[in-house]
Amino acid sequence: MRRLGLAKLVDRSPATIGFGKKYPEFWLNARDDFSPQPEPTGIHICLRAPSDDAVREFYAAALAHGGKTAGDPGPRQAAFTTYFGAFIFDPDGNKIEAVCFPK
């Protein structure tokens, strides 16, 4: 999360962690009664990154910690603009995207 400009602000280990800049904006909550989802059916979370390098660093860190690639870092076409993004599947089958839009 550091690579995306977010810091751990709340840590109620091991069940709840909140990340943000000034206040928690993104929460992770452990749920023992949930099982991993097949990769194409998990949720899709998109996190904004401050730079293309931050997207690359997010991707590398995610893979180093058990994530699987769902799309290498690179340019992408959105509905209204191009952007730089990368996708991973987390160990629970969710797709997480880091994205940087041109300034």
C-alpha positions in Angstrom: 0.0 0.0 0.0 2.9 2.3 0.6 3.7 2.2 -3.1 0.2 3.6 -3.8 0.6 6.4 -1.2 -1.5 4.7 1.5 -0.3 4.0 5.0 -1.6 1.6 7.6 -3.6 3.8 9.9 -5.7 1.2 11.8 -4.4 -2.2 12.9 -6.8 -4.3 14.9 -4.8 -7.5 14.2 -5.4 -9.9 12.9 -8.9 -9.2 11.8 -9.0 -5.6 10.6 -6.5 -3.2 9.0 -7.3 0.2 7.5 -5.2 2.1 5.0 -5.4 5.7 3.8 -3.6 9.1 3.6 -5.2 11.1 6.4 -8.0 8.7 7.4 -8.7 5.0 6.5 -10.1 4.8 3.0 -9.4 1.1 2.2 -10.1 -1.7 4.8 -9.1 -5.3 4.9 -11.1 -7.5 7.1 -10.3 -11.2 7.8 -13.3 -13.5 7.6 -12.6 -17.0 8.8 -15.9 -18.3 7.4 -15.3 -17.1 3.8 -13.6 -19.4 1.3 -11.5 -18.2 -1.6 -13.4 -17.5 -4.8 -12.5 -18.8 -8.3 -10.4 -16.1 -9.9 -12.9 -14.8 -12.5 -15.7 -14.5 -9.9 -14.0 -12.6 -7.1 -14.5 -8.8 -6.8 -12.5 -6.2 -8.7 -10.8 -3.5 -6.7 -9.0 -0.6 -8.4 -6.5 1.6 -6.4 -5.1 4.8 -7.8 -1.3 5.1 -7.9 0.7 8.3 -8.0 3.0 7.2 -10.9 3.7 4.4 -13.4 6.7 3.4 -11.2 4.3 2.9 -8.3 2.1 0.7 -10.4 5.1 -1.4 -11.3 6.2 -1.6 -7.6 2.7 -2.6 -6.5 2.7 -5.4 -9.0 6.1 -6.7 -8.0 5.2 -6.6 -4.3 1.9 -8.3 -4.9 3.5 -11.2 -6.8 6.3 -11.5 -4.2 3.6 -11.9 -1.5 1.5 -14.6 -3.1 -0.5 -12.8 -5.8 -0.8 -14.1 -9.3 -0.6 -12.0 -12.4 -3.9 -10.9 -14.1 -2.3 -8.4 -16.4 1.3 -7.1 -16.5 2.0 -3.4 -16.0 1.5 -1.4 -19.1 -0.7 1.1 -21.0 -4.4 0.5 -21.2 -7.4 2.2 -22.9 -10.3 3.3 -20.7 -13.6 4.8 -21.9 -12.3 8.4 -21.9 -8.5 8.2 -21.7 -5.5 6.0 -21.7 -3.9 5.0 -18.4 -1.1 2.8 -17.0 -2.2 -0.2 -15.0 -1.5 -3.6 -13.7 -3.7 -6.4 -12.4 -3.2 -9.2 -9.9 -5.3 -11.9 -8.3 -5.0 -12.0 -4.6 -4.9 -15.4 -2.7 -8.7 -15.1 -2.2 -9.5 -14.8 -5.9 -10.1 -11.1 -6.0 -8.7 -9.0 -8.9 -6.8 -5.9 -7.7 -5.8 -3.2 -10.1 -3.3 -0.4 -9.6 -3.8 2.5 -12.0 -2.1 5.8 -12.8 -3.9 8.3 -15.1 -2.0 10.9 -17.1 -1.7 14.3 -15.5 
